Amino acid sequence: MEQKVRHIIDVLNHRYPNALCALHYEKDYELMIAVRLSAQCTDARVNLITPALFDAYPTLDAMALAKVEDVENYVRTCGFFRQKARDIVLACQMLLTEYGGKVPGTMEELLRLPGVGRKTANLLLGDLYGVPGSVVCDTHCIRIANRLGLAKGKEPEKVEQQLRAILPPEESSDFCHRIVLFGRDTCIARNPKCSDCPLTMHCKEFIP
């Protein structure tokens, strides 16, 4: 398994040398907001929405003082916009009242924020703080980890634990970003582009 994992990592590193989060942000809390908006929504759609939202509320204080119904108008096309708007405002308020105006750097603290689950927390820990072992289990990661035999099952937390056990901690966060890119352009959920895939030798679903 160790050699297999190393090969998969090396292939993805070569294919996607710049393992960056696809969401656009400048401040730590902006990434928190963008990730919340991305739930059951594409990163591309979120990136279309956030510039106007961040222009309307250019500081953490402004976002925390915003009326939820006003935020709803900016995020309406993201899906589940009412809950997302509420979570954004409440989370920003908590950052100010309990965390000194900064996104916290531990899993336990992050999970206390409204709308923040393990997926969001791991992304924030990896991207903002470079915490080793941060594994972001989104739909791409779960699907591809199963196809490549790196994990079994569809429960995000269980897949996260399995990947955490085999991935080099210092490469976990970048690996997950690369898996997302790989899942978008090659290992697509339906009709994957197997002819363009450099990892078919590891794939449990590939039929030559």
C-alpha positions in Angstrom: 0.0 0.0 0.0 2.8 2.4 0.8 4.3 2.2 -2.7 0.9 2.5 -4.3 0.1 5.6 -2.2 3.5 7.1 -3.1 2.9 6.5 -6.8 -0.6 8.0 -6.8 0.8 11.1 -5.0 3.6 11.5 -7.4 1.4 11.2 -10.4 -1.1 13.8 -9.1 1.8 16.1 -8.1 3.1 16.0 -11.6 -0.3 16.4 -13.2 -1.3 19.3 -10.9 1.8 21.0 -9.7 -0.1 24.0 -8.2 -2.3 22.4 -5.6 -4.3 25.5 -4.6 -7.8 25.9 -3.3 -10.2 26.8 -6.1 -12.1 29.3 -3.9 -11.1 32.9 -4.1 -10.4 34.8 -0.9 -8.0 37.3 0.7 -8.8 37.0 4.4 -9.1 34.0 6.6 -12.8 34.5 7.4 -13.5 35.0 3.7 -12.3 31.4 3.1 -14.5 30.2 5.9 -17.5 31.9 4.2 -16.6 30.6 0.7 -16.3 27.0 1.9 -19.7 27.3 3.7 -21.2 28.5 0.4 -19.6 25.7 -1.6 -21.7 23.0 0.2 -23.8 21.4 -2.6 -22.7 24.2 -4.9 -19.8 24.5 -7.4 -16.7 26.5 -6.5 -17.2 28.4 -9.8 -20.6 29.6 -8.7 -19.2 30.6 -5.3 -16.5 32.6 -6.9 -19.1 34.5 -9.0 -21.0 35.4 -5.8 -18.4 36.2 -3.2 -16.9 39.4 -4.8 -20.2 41.3 -4.4 -20.7 39.9 -0.9 -17.3 40.8 0.2 -17.5 44.3 -1.3 -20.8 44.9 0.5 -19.3 43.7 3.8 -15.6 44.5 3.5 -14.7 43.7 7.1 -15.4 40.9 9.7 -17.2 43.5 11.8 -19.4 44.5 8.9 -20.3 40.9 8.1 -21.1 40.2 11.7 -23.5 43.2 11.8 -25.2 42.3 8.6 -28.8 41.4 8.5 -29.3 37.8 7.6 -32.0 38.6 5.0 -29.6 41.0 3.3 -26.9 38.4 3.1 -29.5 36.0 1.6 -29.9 38.3 -1.4 -26.2 37.9 -2.2 -26.0 34.2 -1.8 -29.4 33.2 -3.2 -28.1 31.3 -6.2 -25.9 29.0 -4.0 -28.7 26.7 -2.8 -29.8 26.4 0.8 -29.2 30.2 0.9 -31.2 30.9 4.0 -29.3 28.5 6.2 -26.0 29.5 4.7 -26.6 33.2 5.2 -27.6 32.6 8.8 -24.5 30.5 9.5 -22.2 33.1 7.9 -23.5 35.9 10.1 -23.5 33.8 13.3 -20.0 32.4 12.6 -18.6 35.9 12.0 -20.2 37.1 15.3 -18.6 34.1 17.1 -15.2 34.9 15.6 -15.4 38.4 17.1 -16.8 37.5 20.5 -14.9 34.3 21.2 -11.9 34.0 18.9 -10.4 37.5 18.8 -11.5 38.1 15.2 -9.5 35.3 13.7 -10.5 31.9 12.4 -9.3 29.5 15.0 -6.6 26.9 14.3 -7.9 23.7 16.0 -10.5 21.2 15.0 -12.3 21.5 18.3 -12.7 25.3 18.0 -13.6 25.3 14.4 -16.4 22.7 14.9 -18.1 25.1 17.3 -18.7 27.6 14.5 -22.1 27.5 12.9 -22.1 25.7 9.6 -18.6 24.3 10.0 -18.2 20.5 9.8 -15.1 18.4 9.5 -14.7 18.9 5.8 -14.7 22.7 6.2 -12.5 22.5 9.3 -9.9 20.3 7.6 -9.7 22.7 4.6 -9.3 25.7 6.9 -6.6 23.9 9.0 -4.7 22.9 5.9 -5.0 26.1 3.8 -4.7 28.7 6.6 -2.4 27.0 9.0 -0.7 24.2 7.1 -1.7 21.6 9.7 -0.3 18.2 8.8 -2.8 15.4 8.3 -5.7 17.7 7.2 -7.9 15.5 5.0 -10.7 17.2 3.1 -13.3 14.5 2.3 -15.6 16.0 -0.4 -17.5 14.0 -3.0 -14.6 13.8 -5.4 -12.2 12.6 -2.7 -14.7 9.9 -1.5 -15.4 8.6 -5.0 -11.8 8.5 -6.2 -10.4 7.0 -2.9 -12.9 4.2 -3.3 -12.1 3.7 -7.0 -8.3 3.6 -6.3 -8.7 1.3 -3.3 -7.4 3.8 -0.8 -10.6 3.7 1.2 -13.9 1.9 1.5 -17.3 3.4 2.1 -19.1 6.7 1.5 -19.2 8.1 5.1 -16.9 11.2 5.0 -15.5 10.8 8.5 -14.7 7.1 8.0 -13.0 7.8 4.6 -11.1 10.7 6.3 -9.8 8.3 8.9 -8.7 5.7 6.4 -6.9 8.3 4.3 -5.3 9.9 7.3 -3.8 6.5 8.2 -2.0 6.1 4.8 -1.2 9.6 3.5 2.0 11.4 4.5 0.7 14.1 6.9 2.7 16.8 5.2 1.1 16.1 1.8 -2.5 15.4 2.9 -4.0 18.8 2.3 -2.4 19.2 -1.2 -3.4 15.7 -2.1 -7.0 16.5 -1.4 -6.9 19.7 -3.6 -5.3 17.6 -6.4 -8.0 14.9 -6.1 -10.6 17.6 -6.6 -8.9 18.7 -9.8 -8.5 15.1 -10.9 -12.2 14.4 -10.2 -13.3 17.4 -12.3 -11.3 16.8 -15.4 -10.6 13.1 -15.5 -12.1 10.8 -12.9 -15.6 12.2 -13.4 -18.5 10.6 -11.5 -20.3 9.5 -14.7 -18.4 8.6 -17.9 -14.8 9.0 -16.4 -12.1 9.7 -19.0 -10.3 6.4 -18.4 -8.3 6.8 -21.7 -6.7 9.9 -20.2 -6.2 8.5 -16.8 -2.6 7.8 -15.5 -3.9 5.8 -12.6 -5.9 3.0 -14.2 -3.5 0.4 -12.9 -4.8 1.2 -9.4 -8.5 1.6 -10.3 -10.9 -1.1 -9.1 -13.5 0.0 -11.7 -11.3 0.3 -14.8 -12.1 -2.3 -17.5 -9.4 -2.5 -20.3 
